Each structure stands twice: as C-alpha cells, then as structure tokens.
Amino acid sequence: MASSILSSIFGSGSAEPAAKITSIFIYPIKSCRAISVPQACISSTGFQWDRQWLVVNSKGRAYTQRVEPKLALVSVNLPKEAFTEDWAPTDVSYLELTAPGMDILKVPLGGTHEKIDGVSCWEWSGSALDEGANAAEWFSTYLGKPSRLVRFNAASETRTVDPNYAQGYRTMFSDEYPFMMISQGSLDALNEFLSEPLPINRFRPNILIDGCEPFSEDLWTVMNINNLTFHGVKLCSRCKVPTINQENGVPGSEPTETLVKFRSDKILRPSKKQGGKVYFGQNLVCKESLSSRKGKVVKVGDPVYVLKKVSSSEEAAA
C-alpha cells in the first residue's frame, strides 16, 4: 500500500523499499556514548536529545574525542519515555552518566540554569546553559582538567548548517548536519578489508540501515521514511574519531588507512577538487524538521524508499 502511494505521488525512484532501518542511535552528549533506541522523534535540530549537551574546557571550547578520547567511555542514559512524542521532564527526570572509576552522575532534565557566554563548537559560538557544579566536578575529575557540562540554549541560540548544502536547517552540537546514515552493507564491505572487523559505533551514525548494496546511501538524494522526506545533502568526510576504539578509548590507524585506498576523494571523485578526504556515510536533513506538524517519528523497522538518486559518487555532494 505504502509503496503504491509513493509511486503514484512521486513517479520516480523505486516503489519498493531500498532498505530498512535496523538501528537508531542518539548521542545526548557530543563525543560520549550512544543510546540505541527503538524510535526517535524529529525536532527542529535533528533527533530529539541528539548532541544537546557538550563538555567544554575552562575557556568554553568544545571537548571531543579528537583531543579527549576518554569521552568514548562515558555512558549516557535517558528515561525511556523521553523518546516518545510530547513527553516532558518531571522533577525526578535525569540524564544519567557513568564512566570507569566514577560514581553515577545525575543531571536534572528540568529546572533553571545559569546562562554562560563564550561557548564554542567548531565554527559556532554563543551562550549555553550550565549544568552546574556537580557536573563540572565530575567531568573535571574524570578528564583531569577543568571542565564543564553545558546544554544548548535553544531559547536564544541558532546553529545553522552550511547553506551551500542545505538551506534553512539547524542543528545543536553535531559536527555539521542533523542526521547521518550508514548502511550495514557499507560496514560489511569495509570489514572485508580489515584484519579486525570494526563495529558500527566507530562511525557514530544516527541511522543504520540494511538490505541495500554497499555504499548505496552515497547516491540517495531524496528518501521517504514513515512519510517524512529526508535529503542526502553531503557525503560524510571522516575525521580521527573512527580510529578510536570505543571500548577503551585507544586510537589506532584503522579504518582510515584502509578507507584511503578505496573511499578517498581521489578514488571516488577524481575529477573534483581534492582535499585528502575519505568518505563513509551520508549526511541528511529532514524536510519536516522545518514544520510544527505532529507525528514526526522514525522507528527501527521502517522501510526506506528512495525517490531520487544520482548515478555515481562523483555526482554526489561532498
């Protein structure tokens, strides 16, 4: 039924699903561990709760795994109800954190916050909401240097994505875009070249799909998932983080050494300007994140319908 409706509406693309969602990951604190959830609500900045918090140094600058790989060992938990529509925190709702050698930290989800200025995350700077002395002490002790936990100040701040790739879209503390998708086929293809296969957590996607050919997601420019329109706007160029073992925080050389051999801009995009980049995954925006309509939810098991695509990685935006 859904496929026939899509076919009649759009006329192009496949009437059959190209893949289905097998996992959804939310990263409440930038560079800390993910929460795997059965469904996620879409807000104006991406999945609800995704990269809403940030650990900063004494000057308000973002800490990430690039410089603090120990963040990979910080586990994060939210109430299960937080991933349903219209849920609101109560006085006993907390963001709960654990890490090796540390007691549990409970950060209240409600209440008032002191606003602090001079917080920066890559190209963005502005004010953020300070999570207080207990959180600051916890992260300072864990990282061994002055640190604070801050929350994006959505009431007064806006962080837009690169308008050259997607106009009008916003995010919180994500690196660049609200969503990132990877296929299981792409991970499996990479692992065939590695002596030690890597888990998907090395690549920190929001959406993991299966059922398509490896790197098919590179080519998808318009998708429909649960009656929501997603646009593939830019191939995801990878930084140092995928080389960090997410179980112990120890960096290595893989998978970058292998990705360079078959996923570099030199290989995939030989006629384009070269930047020494390697690509793995596709950055997405969701059209409905710009609207206030209800029912903006994606779930594990949802089929992915591809409505438009390009014919090669060289044609994809990157």
TORVEX-105626 format. One line per field, with one value per residue: residue number from 0; residue in three letters; x, y negated, z of N, C-alpha, C, O in turn. Coordinates in steps of 0.02 Angstrom, whole numbers. Layout:
BEGIN
resi = [NUM,...]
resn = [Ala,...]
nu = [X,...]
nv = [Y,...]
nw = [Z,...]
cau = [X,...]
cav = [Y,...]
caw = [Z,...]
cu = [X,...]
cv = [Y,...]
cw = [Z,...]
ou = [X,...]
ov = [Y,...]
ow = [Z,...]
***
This chain:
BEGIN
resi = [0,1,2,3,4,5,6,7,8,9,10,11,12,13,14,15,16,17,18,19,20,21,22,23,24,25,26,27,28,29,30,31,32,33,34,35,36,37,38,39,40,41,42,43,44,45,46,47,48,49,50,51,52,53,54,55,56,57,58,59,60,61,62,63,64,65,66,67,68,69,70,71,72,73,74,75,76,77,78,79,80,81,82,83,84,85,86,87,88,89,90,91,92,93,94,95,96,97,98,99,100,101,102,103,104,105,106,107,108,109,110,111,112,113,114,115,116,117,118,119,120,121,122,123,124,125,126,127,128,129,130,131,132,133,134,135,136,137,138,139,140,141,142,143,144,145,146,147,148,149,150,151,152,153,154,155,156,157,158,159,160,161,162,163,164,165,166,167,168,169,170,171,172,173,174,175,176,177,178,179,180,181,182,183,184,185,186,187,188,189,190,191,192,193,194,195,196,197,198,199,200,201,202,203,204,205,206,207,208,209,210,211,212,213,214,215,216,217,218,219,220,221,222,223,224,225,226,227,228,229,230,231,232,233,234,235,236,237,238,239,240,241,242,243,244,245,246,247,248,249,250,251,252,253,254,255,256,257,258,259,260,261,262,263,264,265,266,267,268,269,270,271,272,273,274,275,276,277,278,279,280,281,282,283,284,285,286,287,288,289,290,291,292,293,294,295,296,297,298,299,300,301,302,303,304,305,306,307,308,309,310,311,312,313,314,315,316,317]
resn = [Met,Ala,Ser,Ser,Ile,Leu,Ser,Ser,Ile,Phe,Gly,Ser,Gly,Ser,Ala,Glu,Pro,Ala,Ala,Lys,Ile,Thr,Ser,Ile,Phe,Ile,Tyr,Pro,Ile,Lys,Ser,Cys,Arg,Ala,Ile,Ser,Val,Pro,Gln,Ala,Cys,Ile,Ser,Ser,Thr,Gly,Phe,Gln,Trp,Asp,Arg,Gln,Trp,Leu,Val,Val,Asn,Ser,Lys,Gly,Arg,Ala,Tyr,Thr,Gln,Arg,Val,Glu,Pro,Lys,Leu,Ala,Leu,Val,Ser,Val,Asn,Leu,Pro,Lys,Glu,Ala,Phe,Thr,Glu,Asp,Trp,Ala,Pro,Thr,Asp,Val,Ser,Tyr,Leu,Glu,Leu,Thr,Ala,Pro,Gly,Met,Asp,Ile,Leu,Lys,Val,Pro,Leu,Gly,Gly,Thr,His,Glu,Lys,Ile,Asp,Gly,Val,Ser,Cys,Trp,Glu,Trp,Ser,Gly,Ser,Ala,Leu,Asp,Glu,Gly,Ala,Asn,Ala,Ala,Glu,Trp,Phe,Ser,Thr,Tyr,Leu,Gly,Lys,Pro,Ser,Arg,Leu,Val,Arg,Phe,Asn,Ala,Ala,Ser,Glu,Thr,Arg,Thr,Val,Asp,Pro,Asn,Tyr,Ala,Gln,Gly,Tyr,Arg,Thr,Met,Phe,Ser,Asp,Glu,Tyr,Pro,Phe,Met,Met,Ile,Ser,Gln,Gly,Ser,Leu,Asp,Ala,Leu,Asn,Glu,Phe,Leu,Ser,Glu,Pro,Leu,Pro,Ile,Asn,Arg,Phe,Arg,Pro,Asn,Ile,Leu,Ile,Asp,Gly,Cys,Glu,Pro,Phe,Ser,Glu,Asp,Leu,Trp,Thr,Val,Met,Asn,Ile,Asn,Asn,Leu,Thr,Phe,His,Gly,Val,Lys,Leu,Cys,Ser,Arg,Cys,Lys,Val,Pro,Thr,Ile,Asn,Gln,Glu,Asn,Gly,Val,Pro,Gly,Ser,Glu,Pro,Thr,Glu,Thr,Leu,Val,Lys,Phe,Arg,Ser,Asp,Lys,Ile,Leu,Arg,Pro,Ser,Lys,Lys,Gln,Gly,Gly,Lys,Val,Tyr,Phe,Gly,Gln,Asn,Leu,Val,Cys,Lys,Glu,Ser,Leu,Ser,Ser,Arg,Lys,Gly,Lys,Val,Val,Lys,Val,Gly,Asp,Pro,Val,Tyr,Val,Leu,Lys,Lys,Val,Ser,Ser,Ser,Glu,Glu,Ala,Ala,Ala]
nu = [41,90,199,136,67,173,233,136,130,259,319,450,601,612,472,475,542,709,789,793,771,880,941,935,1021,1055,1148,1164,1262,1389,1517,1515,1451,1327,1147,1050,897,722,640,633,602,582,652,670,805,859,864,769,851,978,1150,1133,1199,1362,1533,1647,1802,1900,1893,1778,1777,1739,1758,1805,1814,1925,2026,2007,1996,1947,1816,1743,1712,1613,1458,1287,1122,946,775,663,542,573,592,474,333,285,327,372,495,500,514,594,666,808,966,1078,1243,1384,1552,1715,1783,1711,1579,1400,1326,1194,1102,987,844,751,708,797,932,1096,1150,1288,1413,1516,1538,1599,1590,1667,1636,1542,1489,1425,1298,1266,1183,1227,1265,1296,1385,1407,1409,1515,1622,1624,1658,1779,1857,1857,1917,2031,2061,2007,1835,1671,1496,1382,1224,1136,1073,928,827,877,982,1046,1106,1158,1163,1283,1244,1274,1248,1128,992,925,916,946,1053,1113,1241,1300,1427,1410,1286,1108,1077,1150,1178,1216,1246,1227,1281,1386,1471,1499,1567,1682,1737,1778,1903,1980,2088,2043,1879,1770,1651,1492,1489,1606,1586,1480,1341,1174,1071,1059,1051,991,995,1025,1141,1320,1371,1268,1196,1270,1222,1091,976,849,737,604,543,435,334,404,515,677,832,979,1123,1261,1409,1486,1631,1770,1843,1968,1903,1841,1953,1970,1957,1806,1780,1886,1947,2066,2167,2201,2265,2175,2004,2055,2173,2139,2021,2069,2117,2009,1902,1930,1932,2009,1994,1853,1805,1877,1881,1851,1889,2026,2041,2104,2018,1920,1775,1629,1474,1320,1266,1116,965,801,652,531,574,572,444,296,217,136,181,308,407,529,560,640,644,569,536,644,619,681,677,741,900,1077,1193,1322,1458,1536,1449,1381,1351,1486]
nv = [60,-65,-77,-86,-205,-296,-279,-327,-460,-513,-461,-440,-351,-205,-96,0,34,-21,12,48,-23,27,-6,-143,-281,-389,-525,-599,-680,-765,-671,-574,-411,-320,-306,-171,-162,-115,-199,-369,-541,-679,-836,-1015,-1022,-900,-729,-717,-758,-732,-764,-872,-913,-967,-947,-1060,-1155,-1258,-1377,-1374,-1303,-1170,-1002,-856,-684,-688,-756,-718,-568,-487,-520,-432,-329,-367,-329,-356,-390,-405,-432,-305,-352,-472,-466,-468,-551,-714,-701,-764,-822,-781,-824,-722,-675,-628,-649,-524,-480,-374,-316,-239,-211,-312,-381,-372,-503,-614,-717,-842,-853,-950,-1111,-1266,-1356,-1427,-1546,-1543,-1632,-1635,-1504,-1382,-1285,-1213,-1307,-1385,-1499,-1554,-1575,-1459,-1337,-1311,-1161,-1154,-1142,-1009,-928,-989,-962,-823,-794,-864,-792,-667,-691,-751,-886,-1059,-1067,-1083,-1044,-1084,-1139,-1153,-1311,-1327,-1420,-1544,-1534,-1492,-1373,-1353,-1244,-1218,-1327,-1306,-1176,-1139,-1232,-1333,-1240,-1175,-1134,-1064,-1027,-942,-888,-937,-915,-875,-735,-572,-440,-268,-116,58,141,63,56,193,216,137,202,322,295,274,333,346,341,198,123,39,-70,-141,-236,-316,-339,-408,-337,-172,-65,77,202,151,125,112,-52,-112,-215,-328,-382,-422,-550,-597,-534,-434,-406,-335,-425,-543,-662,-643,-717,-678,-762,-780,-689,-603,-658,-587,-604,-594,-518,-388,-305,-280,-165,-122,-53,-60,-182,-198,-259,-213,-161,-118,-134,-218,-205,-100,-148,-254,-191,-154,-238,-372,-548,-558,-434,-414,-533,-584,-688,-800,-938,-905,-857,-776,-691,-561,-460,-405,-359,-456,-621,-692,-790,-829,-867,-892,-934,-1068,-1105,-1115,-1005,-861,-690,-660,-543,-416,-241,-90,35,-31,-52,-112,-218,-259,-404,-491,-489,-500,-451,-413,-418,-525,-619,-651,-767,-833]
nw = [0,47,-39,-165,-154,-139,-262,-349,-310,-325,-440,-486,-442,-335,-313,-221,-58,-28,75,252,416,540,660,776,835,968,1027,1164,1233,1156,1081,1180,1231,1133,1140,1102,1023,1004,933,873,895,786,793,776,757,725,780,929,1078,1029,1031,1120,1230,1287,1325,1392,1397,1512,1447,1380,1262,1150,1201,1117,1059,981,1046,1176,1202,1305,1325,1252,1336,1419,1472,1434,1488,1467,1521,1464,1417,1364,1229,1165,1088,1142,1273,1433,1546,1722,1898,1938,1833,1744,1661,1654,1695,1676,1703,1689,1849,1908,2008,1982,1890,1904,1807,1817,1712,1706,1779,1817,1737,1743,1628,1521,1433,1283,1239,1128,979,854,714,773,900,1057,1183,1318,1422,1585,1671,1803,1965,2013,1898,1831,1919,1912,1776,1771,1861,1800,1674,1714,1709,1708,1676,1606,1595,1474,1407,1254,1214,1168,1170,1139,1049,885,774,618,475,343,217,85,60,120,144,273,376,542,681,837,935,843,725,591,520,542,540,514,405,383,295,333,240,188,299,313,192,208,320,265,215,325,454,582,613,625,738,717,801,790,693,724,677,657,600,555,420,325,194,71,-65,-37,3,-63,-6,-29,-146,-134,-141,-111,5,76,233,339,297,301,231,186,144,62,84,86,68,202,265,347,509,637,733,700,711,844,970,1034,1147,1235,1219,1151,1022,850,689,596,541,442,364,277,218,142,31,-48,-28,-38,-88,-200,-261,-270,-324,-440,-535,-467,-354,-249,-78,9,79,159,137,220,242,240,254,316,301,365,291,359,482,481,503,610,625,695,739,692,683,677,662,715,595,502,329,198,69,-86,-176,-261,-341,-374,-503,-475,-355,-386,-431,-319,-184,-91]
cau = [0,133,240,95,54,234,244,88,144,325,330,518,627,586,410,492,592,778,822,752,809,894,959,933,1067,1053,1208,1145,1320,1436,1577,1505,1420,1260,1091,1014,826,678,611,658,562,620,643,694,878,880,829,763,904,1043,1202,1105,1247,1431,1584,1691,1859,1893,1880,1714,1785,1715,1799,1781,1859,1987,2077,1991,1966,1913,1744,1712,1693,1559,1392,1234,1056,888,715,636,487,599,595,406,310,251,350,403,529,473,566,635,692,879,1017,1122,1308,1432,1617,1760,1810,1670,1510,1349,1308,1125,1093,915,823,710,737,826,1004,1133,1174,1357,1432,1583,1544,1612,1592,1689,1628,1489,1500,1366,1284,1241,1156,1274,1232,1309,1448,1417,1430,1582,1670,1625,1698,1847,1891,1865,1965,2093,2072,1944,1785,1601,1445,1333,1168,1122,1024,884,782,906,1036,1033,1166,1135,1208,1314,1191,1294,1225,1059,972,872,916,983,1075,1138,1314,1327,1482,1390,1217,1065,1074,1199,1155,1263,1216,1263,1319,1448,1514,1522,1616,1743,1766,1811,1972,2015,2107,1998,1817,1750,1579,1464,1498,1664,1567,1433,1284,1108,1027,1091,1003,1015,956,1047,1210,1368,1381,1210,1174,1306,1189,1022,968,783,711,544,542,375,302,448,560,747,876,1051,1150,1334,1446,1517,1704,1784,1898,2007,1863,1833,2012,1971,1919,1754,1776,1940,1971,2134,2167,2244,2272,2118,2000,2074,2223,2105,1973,2106,2131,1952,1848,1957,1907,2049,1966,1781,1788,1941,1877,1834,1944,2048,2053,2132,1965,1891,1704,1594,1409,1287,1233,1046,918,732,610,480,602,557,373,273,169,145,194,374,442,554,566,676,600,539,568,673,604,724,637,787,969,1124,1216,1389,1483,1565,1395,1353,1381,1537]
cav = [0,-124,-84,-109,-276,-332,-275,-371,-529,-538,-442,-418,-313,-138,-87,47,5,-7,37,34,-44,81,-36,-215,-300,-458,-543,-660,-722,-759,-629,-520,-352,-325,-267,-137,-169,-85,-252,-435,-597,-729,-904,-1064,-1018,-831,-687,-744,-743,-717,-816,-930,-932,-973,-957,-1114,-1169,-1317,-1434,-1364,-1270,-1101,-942,-799,-627,-702,-776,-684,-504,-457,-533,-373,-282,-396,-303,-405,-360,-448,-393,-277,-393,-532,-456,-469,-618,-754,-688,-821,-801,-797,-840,-663,-653,-643,-622,-487,-466,-331,-310,-199,-242,-369,-370,-394,-574,-626,-786,-854,-874,-1010,-1163,-1325,-1352,-1488,-1552,-1565,-1655,-1615,-1433,-1373,-1217,-1224,-1375,-1419,-1520,-1586,-1559,-1392,-1329,-1274,-1108,-1162,-1124,-937,-903,-1016,-924,-754,-792,-887,-736,-612,-710,-776,-957,-1096,-1051,-1095,-1016,-1135,-1118,-1202,-1360,-1330,-1477,-1606,-1522,-1454,-1350,-1331,-1203,-1252,-1340,-1281,-1107,-1133,-1299,-1340,-1187,-1191,-1079,-1086,-1020,-895,-916,-977,-908,-845,-662,-537,-372,-219,-50,117,165,25,79,260,211,113,253,373,274,263,394,348,305,144,115,-22,-127,-181,-286,-359,-362,-411,-288,-115,-31,139,225,120,139,68,-122,-138,-277,-384,-407,-440,-621,-606,-472,-439,-360,-346,-486,-600,-669,-655,-734,-665,-827,-783,-631,-617,-651,-561,-632,-546,-480,-316,-266,-272,-108,-149,-12,-77,-250,-198,-270,-172,-187,-95,-113,-270,-179,-61,-190,-294,-151,-146,-285,-440,-590,-542,-374,-421,-595,-603,-750,-856,-966,-856,-884,-724,-667,-494,-465,-345,-380,-511,-670,-702,-836,-807,-924,-905,-967,-1139,-1116,-1100,-950,-805,-625,-657,-490,-359,-182,-31,75,-72,-47,-172,-223,-307,-439,-519,-473,-514,-388,-395,-459,-586,-667,-668,-824,-813]
caw = [0,51,-99,-221,-143,-155,-334,-383,-293,-346,-509,-497,-386,-329,-275,-168,-13,-44,136,312,474,588,724,783,888,993,1064,1201,1245,1100,1089,1228,1201,1106,1164,1047,1039,954,893,890,871,749,815,727,750,717,829,996,1126,999,1038,1154,1281,1264,1377,1371,1440,1553,1403,1346,1198,1150,1203,1078,1062,945,1096,1240,1184,1362,1320,1222,1388,1459,1453,1445,1489,1475,1531,1402,1394,1331,1157,1140,1074,1193,1341,1465,1607,1787,1947,1950,1768,1743,1616,1699,1665,1710,1671,1731,1909,1930,2031,1935,1892,1883,1786,1810,1645,1714,1821,1786,1725,1732,1559,1515,1366,1260,1223,1056,949,786,687,810,969,1085,1252,1332,1489,1626,1710,1874,1996,2018,1832,1817,1960,1886,1714,1786,1892,1751,1621,1745,1691,1718,1626,1623,1551,1455,1365,1201,1235,1110,1175,1113,1002,824,739,553,435,286,168,19,52,143,168,322,426,603,723,901,938,794,687,533,496,594,539,473,390,356,284,357,182,183,353,297,138,239,364,225,203,388,490,640,595,669,749,690,846,769,644,758,638,689,569,522,378,296,139,9,-84,-4,-17,-98,26,-60,-206,-121,-128,-80,34,116,289,380,272,312,175,203,88,68,63,82,91,266,267,413,547,676,782,686,729,916,996,1078,1209,1281,1207,1124,950,807,620,556,471,395,315,226,182,93,-28,-93,-13,-38,-142,-260,-293,-283,-358,-471,-574,-422,-314,-200,-12,52,123,150,147,244,267,206,297,297,334,359,272,409,542,474,516,678,623,741,709,659,719,639,704,691,553,449,263,168,-2,-121,-226,-310,-328,-427,-532,-451,-300,-413,-439,-253,-150,-42]
cu = [43,173,200,78,115,246,199,104,208,344,400,544,593,522,420,545,663,815,772,799,819,915,952,975,1060,1116,1194,1203,1370,1498,1571,1465,1348,1210,1058,940,783,643,639,613,608,601,668,769,904,839,826,817,973,1090,1175,1153,1318,1476,1633,1749,1848,1880,1815,1718,1769,1771,1767,1831,1924,2044,2067,1957,1932,1838,1707,1686,1638,1492,1338,1167,1003,827,688,580,510,599,525,384,277,272,384,436,491,531,613,660,765,913,1068,1186,1349,1496,1662,1788,1770,1603,1462,1335,1237,1117,1018,898,779,746,766,902,1033,1157,1246,1373,1499,1593,1553,1616,1605,1677,1579,1513,1438,1358,1259,1217,1202,1238,1257,1374,1460,1441,1500,1635,1679,1670,1770,1888,1905,1917,2031,2110,2005,1896,1716,1556,1394,1281,1154,1064,975,838,811,959,1013,1100,1144,1186,1234,1261,1210,1267,1151,1038,916,870,962,1005,1097,1214,1340,1384,1457,1315,1175,1066,1131,1178,1212,1226,1260,1306,1386,1497,1542,1576,1683,1777,1798,1885,2013,2031,2064,1935,1799,1674,1556,1476,1560,1643,1510,1376,1223,1063,1070,1037,1034,969,975,1119,1257,1373,1325,1189,1211,1264,1119,1015,899,757,646,548,483,342,340,498,630,786,947,1088,1226,1364,1483,1592,1725,1846,1935,1964,1854,1895,2017,1927,1869,1745,1830,1970,2039,2131,2214,2249,2213,2052,2026,2123,2189,2057,2008,2114,2070,1894,1874,1926,1946,2021,1894,1764,1849,1938,1861,1896,1962,2063,2083,2081,1949,1818,1675,1530,1384,1253,1164,1016,848,688,560,507,589,485,356,224,186,163,260,417,468,568,611,626,567,575,592,658,648,685,681,858,1012,1156,1285,1409,1512,1511,1366,1387,1430,1579]
cv = [-63,-134,-108,-182,-318,-334,-324,-444,-553,-517,-418,-383,-245,-136,-36,16,26,24,28,14,14,55,-112,-233,-374,-468,-606,-708,-711,-721,-577,-464,-363,-288,-237,-135,-138,-137,-318,-487,-648,-798,-951,-1060,-947,-786,-721,-715,-733,-777,-880,-956,-930,-980,-1009,-1122,-1234,-1380,-1427,-1329,-1196,-1050,-889,-742,-640,-720,-743,-618,-468,-470,-473,-324,-307,-370,-351,-369,-415,-405,-367,-320,-455,-527,-448,-541,-649,-738,-750,-798,-821,-814,-782,-633,-675,-616,-589,-466,-420,-329,-270,-239,-299,-345,-395,-468,-580,-701,-798,-880,-936,-1063,-1220,-1318,-1422,-1489,-1576,-1581,-1627,-1541,-1425,-1299,-1227,-1296,-1416,-1441,-1557,-1569,-1487,-1391,-1285,-1223,-1106,-1131,-1049,-907,-927,-977,-853,-751,-816,-831,-682,-629,-736,-847,-993,-1086,-1071,-1060,-1070,-1106,-1173,-1247,-1374,-1391,-1540,-1596,-1481,-1435,-1319,-1287,-1244,-1264,-1319,-1211,-1099,-1198,-1295,-1289,-1204,-1127,-1107,-1079,-964,-928,-961,-975,-870,-769,-634,-464,-331,-154,5,146,129,46,148,259,187,168,311,358,268,329,402,307,253,143,47,-82,-168,-241,-331,-385,-372,-354,-235,-78,34,158,195,139,92,0,-147,-206,-338,-420,-434,-513,-638,-539,-485,-385,-378,-413,-550,-602,-687,-670,-715,-725,-828,-718,-649,-605,-636,-593,-576,-498,-407,-274,-253,-214,-133,-108,-31,-146,-254,-208,-223,-202,-168,-123,-162,-244,-140,-103,-232,-256,-145,-194,-357,-481,-577,-483,-386,-480,-623,-668,-811,-881,-918,-890,-834,-694,-594,-498,-398,-368,-441,-556,-686,-763,-809,-868,-942,-933,-1042,-1156,-1096,-1042,-896,-742,-619,-607,-439,-302,-130,13,35,-60,-114,-170,-277,-338,-471,-498,-495,-448,-367,-440,-525,-640,-689,-730,-799,-873]
cw = [0,-12,-159,-215,-162,-230,-371,-370,-327,-417,-524,-436,-383,-289,-219,-123,-33,14,193,369,522,656,720,843,904,1035,1104,1214,1188,1121,1144,1194,1179,1150,1102,1066,985,910,916,858,838,773,761,714,739,762,897,1042,1095,1003,1070,1208,1253,1325,1351,1420,1477,1513,1364,1279,1203,1158,1158,1086,1025,993,1163,1225,1242,1362,1290,1274,1433,1432,1475,1444,1499,1490,1465,1373,1356,1255,1127,1131,1135,1264,1368,1529,1670,1834,1960,1884,1761,1680,1662,1663,1709,1669,1716,1790,1937,1958,1978,1945,1865,1869,1777,1740,1648,1754,1781,1782,1723,1660,1560,1442,1346,1250,1148,1038,875,765,728,878,993,1158,1258,1405,1530,1669,1782,1899,1999,1952,1814,1856,1933,1824,1726,1817,1841,1699,1649,1727,1698,1660,1651,1573,1538,1408,1314,1223,1178,1111,1142,1059,942,794,673,519,377,232,97,6,73,175,219,377,484,638,790,901,893,756,631,519,548,597,497,467,361,346,312,301,175,237,338,243,165,280,327,212,267,422,553,622,648,679,724,736,830,727,668,713,683,664,535,484,351,238,72,-5,-47,-38,-62,-71,0,-112,-193,-103,-99,-58,71,170,333,362,289,255,199,139,106,40,56,106,155,262,339,443,583,717,763,702,804,937,1048,1142,1259,1270,1177,1048,913,738,575,585,419,342,259,186,129,27,-75,-79,-8,-93,-207,-298,-315,-328,-394,-510,-532,-386,-258,-132,36,100,108,171,172,277,229,258,270,332,323,346,327,474,540,491,588,679,673,703,673,697,668,687,673,653,497,382,238,93,-33,-178,-280,-291,-386,-449,-507,-394,-324,-421,-371,-225,-97,-22]
ou = [34,181,226,75,109,267,220,92,209,381,409,513,549,516,378,586,675,866,716,858,770,909,962,967,1058,1134,1209,1195,1390,1528,1618,1447,1314,1227,1039,922,803,621,665,590,664,543,685,794,964,783,875,828,1022,1073,1192,1148,1332,1459,1658,1745,1794,1858,1799,1669,1782,1824,1706,1884,1974,2101,2113,1897,1891,1801,1647,1643,1618,1473,1342,1156,1014,828,689,573,471,605,517,412,245,238,420,408,455,589,666,673,781,891,1098,1185,1348,1495,1650,1815,1791,1575,1480,1332,1221,1124,988,932,771,807,761,932,1000,1183,1263,1349,1535,1649,1520,1641,1560,1703,1576,1553,1402,1407,1234,1230,1215,1187,1240,1412,1516,1487,1539,1688,1734,1714,1816,1947,1960,1958,2080,2169,1952,1914,1704,1576,1366,1293,1159,1013,980,812,773,979,967,1145,1114,1246,1208,1236,1167,1263,1116,1064,867,828,1010,978,1099,1249,1396,1389,1481,1285,1202,1058,1157,1163,1252,1181,1321,1360,1436,1556,1601,1625,1735,1837,1841,1924,2074,1991,2051,1938,1810,1637,1597,1474,1567,1678,1494,1362,1221,1023,1111,984,1094,912,945,1154,1237,1377,1333,1167,1187,1269,1090,1046,893,754,636,554,482,324,311,522,641,775,973,1085,1252,1347,1509,1615,1700,1895,1934,1987,1858,1889,2062,1867,1888,1706,1822,2013,2069,2097,2262,2239,2203,2046,2020,2116,2209,2052,1979,2116,2079,1843,1842,1897,1919,2024,1876,1715,1871,1990,1859,1949,1918,2094,2087,2099,1961,1800,1693,1530,1420,1216,1154,1039,837,687,549,469,594,466,396,191,244,160,268,458,432,585,618,571,540,636,565,682,650,663,660,874,987,1146,1305,1380,1513,1526,1331,1445,1416,1625]
ov = [-108,-190,-147,-218,-368,-385,-357,-487,-608,-553,-378,-385,-230,-169,-30,-24,83,58,4,31,46,91,-142,-204,-417,-425,-661,-768,-655,-736,-538,-470,-409,-246,-273,-110,-134,-120,-324,-479,-659,-817,-929,-1090,-935,-805,-751,-655,-726,-832,-935,-1014,-897,-1016,-1003,-1100,-1263,-1431,-1468,-1326,-1164,-1056,-879,-751,-605,-701,-740,-611,-424,-435,-464,-283,-273,-387,-382,-324,-464,-345,-403,-325,-486,-577,-424,-587,-615,-759,-785,-756,-871,-818,-791,-573,-734,-566,-622,-439,-425,-339,-267,-294,-331,-296,-434,-493,-556,-743,-768,-923,-971,-1060,-1223,-1279,-1470,-1439,-1623,-1548,-1598,-1517,-1459,-1258,-1246,-1342,-1477,-1407,-1588,-1551,-1458,-1437,-1228,-1238,-1059,-1100,-1026,-866,-889,-960,-827,-708,-791,-823,-654,-586,-742,-866,-962,-1095,-1074,-1047,-1100,-1056,-1232,-1223,-1424,-1412,-1583,-1644,-1440,-1477,-1265,-1291,-1298,-1216,-1316,-1189,-1057,-1218,-1260,-1293,-1241,-1073,-1168,-1120,-941,-990,-1018,-1027,-837,-741,-667,-431,-355,-137,-1,172,160,54,161,296,212,178,346,403,259,376,458,246,263,159,3,-139,-225,-292,-381,-445,-349,-327,-250,-62,44,134,211,166,37,-5,-199,-249,-394,-480,-466,-536,-688,-492,-541,-325,-433,-453,-604,-550,-740,-640,-735,-738,-873,-694,-705,-548,-667,-607,-519,-443,-365,-213,-218,-213,-161,-128,-20,-167,-308,-171,-197,-262,-198,-134,-151,-260,-145,-94,-245,-287,-134,-191,-399,-453,-584,-481,-371,-479,-679,-701,-867,-850,-893,-943,-846,-673,-568,-535,-345,-394,-473,-533,-692,-783,-769,-915,-1001,-955,-1075,-1215,-1065,-1032,-888,-740,-577,-626,-422,-313,-127,26,64,-59,-166,-125,-333,-303,-476,-491,-506,-396,-309,-494,-574,-700,-739,-743,-750,-866]
ow = [-41,-37,-199,-265,-196,-257,-418,-413,-355,-450,-570,-383,-423,-238,-174,-145,-53,5,183,370,541,706,667,897,859,1075,1082,1206,1174,1172,1154,1136,1202,1191,1056,1119,927,855,972,802,859,773,706,667,744,781,919,1043,1131,983,1049,1229,1203,1372,1295,1478,1475,1540,1321,1243,1253,1127,1161,1115,1037,982,1204,1233,1231,1396,1302,1260,1480,1376,1528,1404,1534,1474,1415,1312,1320,1220,1071,1161,1176,1311,1333,1564,1671,1813,1990,1880,1772,1651,1704,1608,1770,1608,1777,1781,1985,1934,1935,2001,1811,1914,1733,1712,1598,1762,1720,1818,1703,1635,1595,1397,1387,1251,1109,1075,837,796,720,911,953,1192,1210,1443,1511,1700,1819,1862,1989,1951,1785,1828,1931,1820,1695,1802,1839,1681,1613,1730,1694,1601,1712,1517,1584,1374,1329,1247,1143,1059,1119,1026,947,788,672,533,363,203,53,-52,45,227,210,422,477,626,799,871,902,754,624,506,592,651,452,516,321,384,314,313,158,225,349,246,145,275,354,200,264,419,574,618,708,632,711,713,853,725,634,712,740,702,493,511,355,233,21,38,-28,-99,-95,-109,7,-120,-237,-55,-65,-98,96,155,362,406,291,232,230,87,158,-20,24,160,161,256,386,409,562,733,808,705,827,922,1099,1186,1319,1308,1175,1013,943,730,523,645,359,283,201,125,76,-26,-135,-113,23,-140,-261,-360,-372,-365,-381,-518,-558,-388,-223,-130,96,155,54,218,148,333,192,301,210,385,277,386,341,517,591,494,622,731,691,641,628,739,620,745,612,678,450,380,256,58,-9,-223,-337,-232,-441,-417,-516,-384,-287,-419,-367,-240,-63,19]
***
